[in-house]
Structures are given as structure tokens and as C-alpha cells.
Amino acid sequence: MNTNGAFLSALDGFANVDDHAVKAIIAAGSDIALLITADGVVQSVYVGPEAAPANDFHAWSGVGIYDLVSEESRAKIRDMLSRARSDEAPRWREINHVIKGAEDFPVRYAAVSTGEGGNVILLGRDLRMVAQLQQRLVQAQLTMEQDYERIRQIETRYRVLFETTHEALLIVSSETGRILDANSAAARLFAREVQDLTGRVFANRFDEASQTELVGTLAQVRGDGRERSVNLRARGDNLQLGLDVMLFRSINETLFLCRLTPRGIEAIEDAGLDRSLTALYRQASDAIVFTDRAGMIQWANTAFLGLADVAVSETVRDTSLGDFLGRPTIDLNVMMTNARAKGRLSVYGTSFRSAFGVSLPVEISTTYLANAKPEGYGFVLRDVSRTAPSRSVGAGVSTEAVEQIIDLVGSTPLKELVRGTTDVVEKLCIETAIKLTNNNRASAAEMLGLSRQSLYVKLRKYGLIDQEE
């Protein structure tokens, strides 16, 4: 007997469902319909013509409904049957049927009681086509995300290359002649910000004679696609520039890649000087350090890393230079204050402490880099541990003071001469400390290793402070 016929015939035996119209509605409104007995067994199965053919659903007849669904769907079936037998309003629930050797079969069911013996009809809509569409949508979304990540990686690489090169590069539209993008080197060349260059007409960056030549060159490159070079003169400062233009296509538009190079003897000399200074910075035997205005290390050469017993420069970057000095706060403030006031501080003697606590005497020269962007300080440190003993003898005594002491030989006992020499040296040291700290006596006392009270006593002793003060 045909299972669909058995199902419809079974409906004839139940009250309130013997009307032919009801059976027609079930057949027309369902892809799959199951008649479930009170024991939870599938009594009859109806498969509509719209159901996706994939399995022999008629084999479900006589099988327990809980054996035909996945484990997570059993609670839903139990709730649906209970609500139907309680005459509650039906709710559509998505159920996954388990089929051996195939993927789960999703069906959207609503449960309706037949009114006799606790039997329930499950009216279902085949969701396999919907599930396939959802799977395709998810796959498309994953593909889009992968493409988006790949585009971001490419853009990041492009920006890194674009910004780290020392050449001035600009991307110019071949249709409008406007600047679409420019790197920092190009912005510095025109003394503008990158945002100020973007969207501006490229030709307006040059004088009138150069504009005509530039327009002709761009037209030739756009016509045959061959790279060309031309010499131009910038507007305002009349800087002579060499322009190399290359045409390339980006999706549906053609763009110019423009590379600008300063021309002339001055530009060549500046480029050579930059290379020489870079080589000096890297290969110098003296330690060279560049800091920001707060004294935080931005760059340090190999000699400094050796002095500090540090393997890589990243270890000391954004670390205060004062952390390596004998008197961290005092030494650094004294050097920066004097350099900022006078432009430079020729020699400043202090001790240097490595990362492992090794201390050695150094002489430091400091330069205030007011025109740097951002402004900061340059320090040159020299290890004087080998020459420190010879320099310390009589280093601070002036020629006049020595002559005065020599004149006293023979007329003054040696003991008094030594005492007087000590006073001269002590006075010179105090004067130097006061000068270096810009009359900051607390800092001078710390620099000299004295208490503030002791420093005041010595200041009065040598007449370096008024008695009233």
C-alpha cells in the first residue's frame, strides 16, 4: 500500500479530521507530514512533491520519532508533542533528522493534535535548500573577510614602503592631474603637510614655465605608457627638481607614479653629507645618542650600546638617558638646561653606569637640536677612564692662581701653601657647579656631594654669597 495513501486513510479514522479539505490542506501545505502515535512512533509518512529527493522517507514508518532526530532536537520534539496534546497553539521548530551516510536533514515542523488517542501530526517544511543557501552565504562571508584581510596586509606593506623610502613619491590621477597620495618625503620637499598636498593640482607645485613642460610630459606618458624624466623648478623657492613619471593602472583608472629628486650641486652635497653623517653615527668610536626634549632616548649608536652593555637598541629606546648617569636627574637636567640656553655644552664630566652596574668616567658634549622635527638633544659620550687620572691633577686651577701660589714659595710655610691651594681648587669647583646649575644651589650641592648647609657655609667662606642672604 502506498504510504501517502495509508497516511490519508489513517486520517479518516480520527474525529474532526475526516474532511477531505483538511487532508488537501495538509498535502498542499507540507513538504513532509508525520503522524505520530501516543507512544512516539511514526505511523504514517507523507512526502510532498516539493520535498528535495534525497532519502527513502517512507522507511521512517514504524520507527520511533526520537530515533530519527539528532540528540539536540529530541527536547524540541518532546516539547512540541506535549504542547500539541495540551491543545496549545502550535510553534514552528527546526528539527534535524539524522540519516546514515548523509548530512543532517533539517525540517521546520509544527505539531497539531488529531484529537484522538494522543496522536499528533507533524507538518514540516524541507529546509535543505535554505540550509544550502545559508552555507553559501557563510562561505561567501568568510571569503570576503579573507579578501579584506589580504587587502589590509597589502595596504600595510604599501604604506610601509611608501613612507620609509627617502625619495619624494606622489600618486597623481591621469584624468584630473590632482595628487591622490603623497609620502612624508614629498611633504617635506614642498614644506607642506601630506593632508595639504592631497587633492591639490600637481602642476601648481611648480612655476609657470615648468607647468607647461610638466603637462606635455604627462600627456606623452599617458599616450604611450613609457616612463619619462623632466627637470622642473618648484614654485616659491625655485628649487630645481628632477621628475620621473611612470604610468600604471589601478583597477579601472590609470595613475601616475611621480618621483621627485632635488637637482644641482647643493642637493648633491646635502645628499653626500647625509650619507657621511649616517656613516659617522654608525661607525664612530664615541657613543652618540639622540633624545627628545624630555631626555628619552630615541636613537643610540653601536658605541653607546657597547658602553651600556646592551645588545639591541630597542632595549634603551624610550628610556631616560639619565638612568645611565651617575646623578640621573641632576646630570641630565644640567646638560639639557645649559645646551638649551647656549645651544651647546662642550664638555661635562660625570660617571656612566652600564646595565650591569659597571661605572666609568665619561665626558659628554651636548647639542640642542632646535630645528629637528621633533626637537631634542644630541649627546656625544667619551670614555675617559684611561686618561682621567692625568686630567684630574690640577685640572681646575687657573694660571693666575698657580702664579700667585708660586710667588709665595719661600715666604710662606708649605703647610699654608697647601691649604691655600686647596681653597683655590675648592672655590673653583663650587663656582663651576653653581654656573652649571644656573645658580640652583640644591642641584649644585648634590653635584658636589655636599649638604645644602655645607654648601652655604663654603659660599660665605669664599665670598660667593652675600652675608645678608
C-alpha angles and dihedrals in degrees: 000000000000110000093222089053091048090052094051091044090051089057090060090068096057126083119249093013101075093096112111091220091061091053090048091051091052091049094046098041100046135064088194129015126185128194107211121196125219088263092058096253123139104243100176137007129207120193117191125215092250094059114110106252109232109120143024098263092175088072087071091076110110094017124116112257092227090059091056098055135064121264095255090051096055094080089052092051091048091051093047094051092046093051092047093051089049089055092242120154110277121251125203112239131181113236127187115216116208114226122181115243093010141075121273114284111227118208130174108222138189119192123221126180117234090211098240134084095348093287116155133197117218111206110199141187118208108243099182093104090047091048090051090051091049091049090051090049092051090047091050090049091051090049091051091050091049090049090048092052091047091051091049091051091050091048091049091052090047092051092047093051092041095052102036096054115097092218120097107246130183133179110217128187112242090210102049102018090228125138110254098178139359134182128232093261090059091048091053091047091057094035091238138114118258089244090055092054097047112096095013124122107264095214092059089070089074138058122268097265091050092048092062091048092046094052091050092049093049090050091052092049091048090049101051103012094232121140114250138185130212137173116236138175121230120235117253104010095040090227110174111234135185114220124201113190126196127180121220137165125239111190103297101351136067119227138187121234104207122194117192123200126181112242133203136056096292093054091048091049092049092050091049092048091051091053092047093049091048091051091048091050093051100040103034118123090217119077113253122194133178119201138178123247091280093054095253112149114249101167133009129180129229093265091058091049089053091048091050095043090237124144102207134023093234088071093065099033113118089012119125114255087219090070088072096047129090093242101027102194100028098047095047095045092048093051095045095044094051093043092049091049098045103021093246144023111217104201132003120173122211141125127275124215120203125214088267095051098258109150126204135162118260139179115220129200115198130199126187109225100205095163096049119109102257099018119237145129137290119212128193113195123194125192107232098174091117095048100032096095094054092045095050095062108094091337096142103037116105123226091245092054092049092051091051091052092048091052089058094057109114095020099058129050116254091242092060091044091056091047091050092048090052091052091051093051092044092051092049091050092050092047091050093049091049090049095048093050094045091244093309096148096187090057092042091052091051091047091053094043093243134125116249091248092053091049092052090050091053092044090057091043093058096037094249093130133042116255092231091053 
